[in-house]
Amino acid sequence: MIPHYYRSEEDLLEEAFRIVIRNKPKIRIELALELYKNKKASLAKSAEIAGLTTIEFKEILADRGIKREIEGDEIPEIDKKIKEVFG
């Protein structure tokens, strides 16, 4: 039975998920780690989701042996920018 202030079971489940994530930091960190490992979120976004600084999140990655992906432009894009600047 769904309380009357939820429009649907989906709304109820979404609210329950938000409450759990908000109140359980370990679950929030695990979620952020999974998003990062599966390349669904950047390092900065994952740290934000975890409720940590990027430095703290990097430390957790290192502690767990999770290799960090270096974010940035691809080599051809860098070469293009160099040619644009230096001719």
ZICORNOR-V553726 format. One record per pair of residues at least 24 apart in sequence whose C-alpha atoms are under 7 Angstrom apart, sorted by the first residue. I is the first residue (numbers start at 1). J is the second residue. Records with the same first field share a line. If there is no record, write none. Layout:
BEGIN
I: J ; J
END
This chain:
BEGIN
none
END
